[in-house]
Amino acid sequence: MTDTLTDSAAASAPSSPVYTVTQERKIVTAIPGPRSTEMHQRRLAAVSSGVSSALPVYIKKASGAIIVDLDDNQFIDLGAGIGVTTVGHSESSVVTAATGQLNDFVHTLFTITPYEEYVRVAELLAAHTPGSFAKKTVLINSGAEAVENGVKIARKYTGRRAVAVLDHAYHGRTVLTMAMNYKAAPYATGYGPLASDVYHAPNSYPYHDGLSGAEAAARTIAYLEKVIGASDLACLVVEPIQGEGGFMVPAEGYLPLLQEWCTANGVVMIADEIQSGMARTGAYFASEHFGWEPDLVLVAKGIAGGMPLAAVTGRAEILDASQPGGLGGTFGGNPVACAAAIAVFEAIERNNLLAEGQRIEKTLRAGLSTLADKYDIIGEIRGRGAMIAIELVQPGTQTTSKAPNAAAVTAIAAYAAQHGVLLLTAGTYGNVLRFLPSLAVTDALLADALSVIDDAMAAL
């Protein structure tokens, strides 16, 4: 893989010089620098305080795995916009496809006058989501909107009311999805009343519960049967690897056993692959790692390389249960976003990005294991592909209480930011560091980032 990537958007503009972003960490000012500080004052006067930022540096360029702020500081981006720029910032073929579509037409609305790009994205999703059954798709704008539509479609198909999710889940910030989240603050605090008929079942969290997949599935199913009742349950919505909850990976066999129960009881089982999908985990969809073929798959984030697009894809009979006009929206399946999504699928194949996800996992696990040997605050390393996390615990509690260490997570993320590494935090108790780099990140950049994290842990 190359160590220098060109900003193709700038290169395509005849009046602009080519702007090259070197794939290296470089800090030239205090963080935040003077230009970011000035911009932040403008932001405070104009933008709602309800929209917070993890790091108040303002970005002017991004390419590959590097983001550049207004002060010319270069950060190794281990967040990728929370899993959005999976194929890399400003990936040339995605920029070219979106630019070409902008030159053809920007919008007509698929439900008025349709176009090929929408159809092609639906075909690609049918081909690459798990399961060999006939599939159909509806395209929308965002992850939360995909969740809303998935629930709506399941309710229409089953004629049932109740929605079940798992403990530690995160599904969005709309009225329905706020009720589906495990953690209220900050996503739901003060925004009630929340949607009704949403139930939270126990999940599989092997690091803490010690249960096998079969044991965890039996516990989840017992809750669904006793607290809700299968005859009233429209759908069970599950992240195959939980995102905001802390990248929990379920025990072997857990998800297929839940699908077996759902199928036997007429319940639609939905995979929320909004963060884990689109090649992030070394497979097109994380469900594949567990031998799980969900009825519906929710896709967003990485599908269009940074353009707003989302989808519900699944069994044709479930998608077709909705009446004509019941699904859709003004911007859903925008042609520019669809063109970008087609280019993302092509880039995954052309650049063998599934293998790149596997390479990143190998590199991260090796580096993090070395850190775990040095620092007893690392309780567990988990995840798949370029979706890896470490859960931090209080010193000396790795094998006992496994008490959360949120203070260490906060300190490490702050130290890393000052030294040019953007890290994301997560976890119900705020004690997880998650690694969501783009698949364009090199081993050299990962090693550099891990050296910064090593220094941060040493400084605790």
C-alpha positions as a printed Julia matrix, in Angstrom:
460×3 Matrix{Float64}:
   0.0     0.0     0.0
   1.2     3.52   -0.74
   2.45    5.89    1.93
   1.39    9.02    0.05
  -2.13    9.61   -1.22
  -3.39   12.47   -3.36
  -6.51   14.41   -2.52
  -8.42   13.53   -5.7
 -11.11   16.15   -5.15
  -8.49   18.89   -5.34
  -6.72   17.18   -8.23
  -9.9    17.06  -10.29
 -10.4    20.83  -10.09
  -8.41   22.45  -12.95
  -7.97   25.74  -11.08
  -6.59   24.1    -7.93
  -3.11   22.67   -7.39
  -2.75   19.04   -6.38
  -2.72   18.85   -2.59
  -0.77   15.86   -1.34
  -1.36   14.53    2.16
   1.62   12.52    3.33
   0.63    9.47    5.31
   2.43   10.44    8.5
   1.71   11.9    11.92
   2.9    15.48   12.28
   2.18   17.99   15.05
   3.38   21.56   14.47
   1.31   23.56   16.98
  -0.36   23.13   20.32
  -3.57   21.11   20.1
  -5.88   22.78   19.31
  -3.84   25.27   17.3
  -4.59   28.98   16.86
  -6.71   28.6    13.72
  -8.77   25.8    15.22
  -9.17   27.84   18.4
 -10.44   30.8    16.38
 -12.84   28.58   14.45
 -14.06   27.05   17.7
 -15.12   30.47   18.94
 -17.19   30.93   15.77
 -18.68   27.5    16.3
 -19.68   28.27   19.9
 -21.64   31.31   18.69
 -23.4    29.53   15.83
 -23.78   25.79   16.55
 -26.0    24.19   19.17
 -24.12   23.1    22.28
 -26.02   19.82   21.96
 -23.69   18.97   19.07
 -20.42   18.12   20.79
 -17.04   17.15   19.34
 -14.52   14.71   20.7
 -11.61   16.9    19.65
 -12.02   20.59   18.73
  -9.56   20.63   15.83
 -11.1    21.75   12.56
 -10.26   19.73    9.48
  -9.37   21.15    6.07
  -8.04   18.07    4.26
  -8.17   14.31    4.67
  -6.69   11.49    2.64
  -6.14    7.82    3.32
  -5.79    7.46    7.08
  -4.65   11.03    7.8
  -6.69   14.12    8.65
  -5.15   17.6     8.46
  -6.41   20.5    10.57
  -6.47   24.23    9.86
  -3.06   24.57   11.54
  -1.48   21.87    9.34
  -1.31   19.3    12.12
  -1.66   15.76   10.73
  -3.46   13.14   12.81
  -3.58    9.4    12.39
  -7.31    8.85   12.2
  -8.29    5.69   14.09
 -11.98    6.62   14.02
 -12.77    7.1    10.32
 -15.78    9.27   11.16
 -17.01    6.44   13.42
 -16.55    3.81   10.76
 -17.67    5.84    7.73
 -14.54    6.38    5.6
 -13.77    2.66    5.6
 -12.14    2.7     2.14
 -10.06    5.73    3.14
 -10.58    9.49    3.18
 -11.06   10.94   -0.31
 -10.64    7.57   -2.03
 -10.05    8.54   -5.65
 -12.59    6.27   -7.35
 -15.33    7.33   -4.92
 -14.6    11.02   -5.5
 -14.54   10.47   -9.27
 -17.86    8.58   -9.23
 -19.6    11.2    -7.09
 -18.2    14.04   -9.23
 -19.35   12.36  -12.41
 -22.85   11.92  -11.05
 -22.93   15.56   -9.94
 -22.26   16.5   -13.55
 -25.13   14.3   -14.8
 -27.89   15.09  -12.3
 -28.04   15.64   -8.56
 -31.62   14.75   -7.68
 -34.91   13.65   -9.15
 -36.37   11.57   -6.26
 -36.52    7.85   -6.95
 -40.21    7.63   -6.03
 -41.01   10.16   -8.77
 -38.58    9.42  -11.61
 -36.21    6.55  -10.82
 -32.63    5.95  -11.99
 -30.19    3.1   -12.46
 -27.82    3.99   -9.61
 -30.43    3.17   -6.95
 -31.19   -0.17   -8.6
 -27.5    -1.06   -8.86
 -26.89   -0.41   -5.15
 -29.85   -2.66   -4.32
 -28.4    -5.38   -6.56
 -24.99   -5.12   -4.88
 -26.53   -5.32   -1.41
 -28.54   -8.38   -2.4
 -25.36  -10.03   -3.66
 -23.18   -9.26   -0.64
 -25.43   -9.46    2.44
 -25.57  -12.88    4.15
 -28.07  -15.45    2.91
 -28.8   -17.03   -0.47
 -32.55  -16.25   -0.42
 -34.22  -13.63   -2.63
 -33.64  -10.12   -1.28
 -34.87   -6.6    -1.85
 -33.79   -3.18   -0.56
 -35.05    0.25    0.39
 -32.51    3.1     0.49
 -32.67    5.91    3.03
 -30.31    8.52    4.49
 -28.82    7.5     7.84
 -28.26    4.69   10.28
 -31.04    5.74   12.64
 -33.4     5.99    9.67
 -32.41    2.46    8.65
 -33.28    1.22   12.14
 -36.63    3.05   12.06
 -37.47    1.55    8.67
 -36.32   -1.93    9.68
 -38.67   -1.88   12.67
 -41.49   -0.39   10.6
 -41.09   -3.06    7.92
 -40.99   -5.87   10.49
 -44.13   -4.6    12.18
 -45.94   -4.41    8.86
 -44.87   -7.93    7.87
 -45.72   -9.58   11.19
 -48.69   -7.48   12.27
 -47.1    -7.37   15.72
 -46.14   -4.44   17.94
 -43.18   -5.22   20.22
 -39.49   -4.54   19.49
 -36.66   -6.27   21.34
 -33.04   -5.17   21.53
 -30.05   -6.3    23.59
 -28.37   -4.82   26.64
 -25.51   -2.41   25.8
 -27.01   -1.68   22.36
 -26.84    1.62   20.51
 -29.17    2.32   17.59
 -29.5     6.1    17.16
 -30.92    9.42   18.36
 -34.47    9.49   16.94
 -37.5     9.02   19.19
 -37.7     5.28   18.47
 -33.96    4.59   18.48
 -33.41    6.53   21.72
 -35.76    4.03   23.36
 -33.75    1.19   21.81
 -30.44    2.36   23.26
 -29.18    0.78   26.48
 -27.57    3.97   27.8
 -29.82    6.97   28.34
 -27.18    9.67   28.8
 -26.51   11.64   26.73
 -28.74   10.29   23.97
 -32.15   10.33   25.64
 -31.81   12.4    28.79
 -34.59   15.0    28.87
 -35.98   14.08   25.45
 -38.93   11.95   26.58
 -41.48   10.57   26.39
 -39.79    7.76   24.5
 -41.39    5.24   22.16
 -43.26    2.39   23.81
 -43.18   -1.37   23.21
 -39.38   -1.52   23.25
 -37.79   -4.23   25.44
 -34.18   -4.77   26.48
 -33.08   -8.39   26.7
 -29.8    -9.66   28.21
 -27.06  -10.21   25.65
 -23.89  -12.26   25.33
 -20.91  -10.51   26.95
 -18.37  -13.31   27.44
 -15.75  -11.21   29.25
 -18.19  -10.47   32.05
 -20.86  -13.18   32.03
 -18.69  -16.2    31.22
 -21.58  -17.89   29.43
 -21.33  -20.09   26.36
 -23.29  -19.12   23.28
 -25.96  -21.69   24.09
 -26.27  -20.52   27.7
 -26.45  -16.85   26.73
 -29.02  -17.59   24.01
 -31.18  -19.52   26.48
 -31.11  -16.54   28.84
 -32.07  -14.1    26.06
 -34.85  -16.36   24.78
 -36.25  -16.84   28.28
 -36.57  -13.05   28.58
 -38.24  -12.74   25.16
 -40.75  -15.47   25.99
 -41.57  -14.46   29.55
 -41.42  -10.65   29.44
 -42.79  -10.0    25.93
 -44.25  -13.19   24.52
 -43.34  -14.42   21.07
 -46.81  -13.82   19.68
 -46.48  -10.06   20.3
 -42.86   -9.68   19.16
 -42.33   -8.15   15.72
 -38.53   -8.1    15.66
 -35.31   -8.62   17.53
 -32.67   -6.03   16.51
 -29.06   -7.06   17.16
 -25.64   -5.58   16.44
 -23.49   -8.65   15.63
 -20.59   -6.74   17.19
 -21.91   -3.98   19.42
 -20.54   -0.55   18.57
 -21.07    2.18   21.16
 -21.55   -0.52   23.78
 -17.86   -1.42   23.49
 -17.35   -3.84   20.57
 -18.74   -6.81   22.45
 -18.32   -9.99   20.44
 -20.96  -12.64   21.3
 -20.04  -16.17   22.27
 -19.89  -18.79   19.54
 -23.33  -20.01   18.47
 -25.28  -17.23   20.19
 -26.61  -15.43   17.1
 -27.6   -18.52   15.03
 -29.51  -19.88   18.03
 -31.43  -16.62   18.36
 -32.19  -16.71   14.62
 -33.43  -20.29   14.95
 -35.81  -19.23   17.72
 -36.97  -16.15   15.79
 -37.68  -18.18   12.65
 -39.62  -20.79   14.61
 -41.73  -18.07   16.24
 -42.36  -15.79   13.27
 -40.12  -13.01   14.63
 -38.05  -10.94   12.2
 -34.4   -10.92   13.3
 -32.56   -7.81   12.18
 -28.79   -7.31   12.0
 -27.79   -3.74   12.73
 -24.58   -3.71   10.64
 -24.45    0.08   10.48
 -21.01    0.23   12.13
 -19.76   -3.31   11.5
 -20.7    -3.71    7.84
 -19.1    -2.93    4.47
 -15.8    -4.85    4.81
 -14.88   -3.35    8.17
 -14.42   -6.69    9.94
 -12.57   -8.56    7.2
 -15.88   -9.82    5.8
 -18.51   -7.8     3.97
 -20.73   -8.09    7.04
 -19.84   -9.07   10.61
 -22.76  -11.52   10.7
 -20.71  -13.79    8.44
 -18.17  -14.4    11.21
 -20.86  -16.05   13.31
 -22.62  -18.12   10.63
 -25.67  -15.88   11.0
 -28.08  -15.19    8.13
 -30.4   -12.44    9.42
 -33.81  -11.73    7.93
 -32.97   -8.04    7.47
 -29.63   -6.21    7.4
 -29.29   -2.51    8.22
 -26.44   -0.73    6.42
 -25.14    2.85    6.6
 -21.84    4.54    7.61
 -19.23    2.92    5.33
 -21.53    2.18    2.39
 -20.87    5.38    0.41
 -17.41    6.5     1.47
 -18.68    9.51    3.4
 -21.77   10.39    1.38
 -25.08   10.08    3.3
 -26.74    6.77    2.43
 -28.32    3.89    4.3
 -30.28    0.77    3.48
 -32.57   -1.95    4.72
 -31.89   -5.17    2.79
 -33.44   -8.55    3.39
 -35.92  -11.23    2.54
 -37.99  -10.14   -0.44
 -41.29  -11.2     1.13
 -40.63   -9.03    4.18
 -39.68   -5.95    2.14
 -42.66   -6.47   -0.17
 -45.17   -6.55    2.7
 -45.22   -2.74    2.67
 -47.79   -1.11    0.44
 -46.67    1.1    -2.5
 -45.78    4.52   -1.12
 -45.24    3.19    2.39
 -41.45    3.35    2.09
 -39.12    6.01    0.78
 -38.23    9.63    1.4
 -37.14   12.77   -0.4
 -33.39   12.19   -0.25
 -33.33    8.41    0.23
 -31.05    6.83   -2.36
 -29.77   10.16   -3.68
 -28.04    9.47   -7.04
 -24.73   11.07   -6.0
 -24.59    8.96   -2.84
 -25.56    5.87   -4.84
 -22.78    6.51   -7.36
 -20.32    6.76   -4.47
 -21.66    3.52   -2.97
 -21.18    1.64   -6.23
 -17.58    2.87   -6.28
 -17.11    1.68   -2.68
 -18.22   -1.86   -3.6
 -15.86   -1.78   -6.57
 -12.97   -0.5    -4.43
 -13.5    -3.3    -1.91
 -13.11   -5.86   -4.7
 -10.38   -4.08   -6.67
  -8.17   -3.38   -3.65
  -8.91   -6.67   -1.85
 -10.04   -4.74    1.2
 -11.4    -7.8     3.0
  -7.8    -8.98    3.26
  -6.75   -5.51    4.41
  -9.24   -5.75    7.27
  -7.7    -9.05    8.28
  -4.2    -7.53    8.07
  -5.23   -4.66   10.34
  -6.66   -7.05   12.92
  -3.44   -9.05   12.97
  -1.32   -5.91   13.4
  -3.55   -4.35   16.07
  -3.94   -7.55   18.08
  -0.19   -8.14   18.12
   0.56   -4.57   19.19
  -2.19   -4.45   21.8
  -1.16   -7.84   23.2
   2.33   -6.43   23.74
   0.79   -3.51   25.63
  -1.38   -5.9    27.68
   1.77   -7.69   28.8
   3.12   -4.36   30.09
   0.0    -2.78   31.58
  -2.46   -4.64   33.78
  -5.23   -2.16   33.04
  -5.98   -3.89   29.72
  -8.66   -6.39   30.64
  -9.62   -7.69   27.19
  -8.76   -7.23   23.53
 -11.7    -8.04   21.27
 -13.29   -7.43   17.88
 -12.84   -8.43   14.26
 -10.91   -6.88   11.39
 -10.57   -3.12   11.61
 -13.03   -3.07   14.49
 -10.93   -3.78   17.57
 -11.3    -2.58   21.15
  -9.59   -2.83   24.51
 -11.57   -2.77   27.73
  -9.66   -1.03   30.51
 -10.08   -2.09   34.12
  -8.72   -0.93   37.44
  -5.17   -2.17   38.16
  -5.15   -5.68   39.55
  -8.77   -6.49   38.66
  -8.25   -8.24   35.27
  -9.35  -11.59   36.65
 -11.42  -10.52   39.65
 -14.01   -7.74   39.65
 -12.93   -6.34   36.26
 -13.86   -2.92   37.61
 -14.21   -0.3    34.86
 -11.4     2.23   34.43
 -13.01    5.14   32.59
 -10.44    7.62   33.9
  -7.64    5.79   32.09
  -9.59    5.81   28.82
 -10.18    9.57   29.08
  -6.52   10.24   29.87
  -5.18    8.03   27.08
  -7.49    9.55   24.45
  -6.48   13.07   25.54
  -2.77   12.24   25.48
  -3.09   10.62   22.05
  -4.89   13.67   20.64
  -2.09   15.96   21.82
   0.4    13.73   20.02
  -1.44   13.31   16.73
  -3.58   10.21   17.16
  -7.38   10.37   17.06
  -8.91    7.67   19.26
 -12.56    6.91   19.96
 -13.92    5.95   23.35
 -16.89    3.68   23.97
 -18.51    1.32   26.44
 -21.5     1.5    28.73
 -19.14    2.53   31.53
 -16.84    4.65   29.35
 -13.93    2.23   29.79
 -13.34    1.06   26.22
 -10.96    2.38   23.57
 -12.14    1.44   20.1
 -10.02    1.26   16.96
 -11.93    1.94   13.73
  -9.23    2.88   11.21
  -9.87    3.0     7.51
  -8.74   -0.01    5.51
  -6.17    2.29    3.9
  -4.16    2.58    7.11
  -0.65    1.15    6.82
   1.08   -1.09    9.36
   3.62    1.71    9.84
   0.89    4.14   10.88
  -0.63    1.57   13.23
   2.75    0.93   14.82
   3.27    4.67   15.25
  -0.17    5.07   16.84
   0.46    2.14   19.19
   3.74    3.74   20.29
   1.78    6.86   21.28
  -0.7     4.75   23.22
   2.2     3.0    24.93
   3.54    6.37   26.02
   0.07    7.41   27.19
  -0.28    4.31   29.36
   3.2     4.81   30.77
   2.23    8.35   31.74
  -0.85    7.31   33.74
